[in-house]
Amino acid sequence: MCGRYYLEASPAKLEKQFSPKNPLPNHPANYNVAPTQESLVLRFNPATEERSLDPLRWGLVPRWAKDASGAAKLMNARSEGMAEKPSFRDAFAKRRCLVPADGFYEWRQEGPGPKQPYAIALRSGETMALAGLWEGWKQPDGSWLRTYTIVTTEATGKITALHHRTPVILPPEHWDAWLGERESGTEGLLGLMQALDAEKLRVWPVSKRVNRFSENGPSLLAPVSDAQPPEGLNDPP
């Protein structure tokens, strides 16, 4: 699964990597993005044939929802059923997106007390493009609430020591298909929903302060020495 992530890339880096056409909003780095918070999402507008990078709220609210109270429960969409599940099928067909993240967190039980959090990032240092879905929900006051969910798949390799699910990290050659810039069809899109080779990922234990939504700042990414990680899970940047 993906229940927390971080985005520290500068606007200049995001513009260079994702090529949005809109002026980037003033969106500060967030080292502890949590469900119901806003973060940047890359979408493609078929009418203008342009990409835009905008703040949306994490936790999908389907168009048919009576209210937004269940949004946090839809922070993730399982790739295996999203084409049919009522909560996700319309967004999968028409509103796919990419969620920029410099890394995400997972937790592992290593003894009594709270689980040990781990940060996971690309070895290349590039910002990840997580497969996502987005929706617009009309609020009672008539305004639109735009929300998103992160797509997950079965984890592989060393990531399975942390969790059996992992977010889908799409390489650049698949961005245009997922965004809808070129036609791929349902089977082609579902075929993209594979776990990234775990050897391309760096994993290291970080402070348990990340467990609290209120904690933030680059110090959350500092490696800790009191964890007991198995082999392959102690590879700090």
C-alpha positions, 0 to 999 in steps of 0.5 A: 500500500501507500499511506504516506509519501514525501515530495521535496522536488523544486518547481524547476525540477518538476517542470523539467521532468514532467513538462506541465504547461501551466504555471506551477502553484506555490506548493512547498515541500512536504516530507509527510504527505498524508491522506486528506492533504493536498499534493501535486498531481499531473493530469492531461487535458484532451481538449487542450492537449496539455499537461497540468500540475495542480494540487488535489486532495489525497483520498478519492471521492467518487462522483456519485458519493453522497459526501466526502467522509469516506475519502481517506479509505480510498487513498489507494486503488488495487490495480487488479480490480480498478477497471471494474470497481464502482469507486474507480472504474470511471476514473480509470477509463477517463481520469488517470494521472501521475502523482509526483513523489520523491519517495514513500514510507512503509512500516515493519514490526521489529519488536515491541512498540510502534512499527519501524518506518522505512523510506523508499526512493529511486536510486537514480534520485529522480522524482517518482511518477506514481500511477494515480486516478482522480475525480471531481466531486460537486460539493453542497455549495456548488464548488468542485472538490478534486481528489486522487488515489494512488494505484498499488500492485503486488510488491516484489523483492526486498519490498515484500519484507515491508508490505505485500503491496507497493505503489505502481512507479511508472517509467517515463516511456509509459507516462503518455499512455497512462495519462491518455496522451495516446490510446492504449486500451484497457488491457494495455493499461493494466499491463503497465501495472507492474512493480518496479524492479526492487533493485532500482529502489533505495530503502532505509530506516527513518525516525518514528516521528514520521508516524505523526501527521504533524511532523514534517521537515527534511530531518524525517529522512535522516537514517536511524541507527537503532533499527534492526533492518534485514539485509537489503533494507539499510541503504540510505542516500 
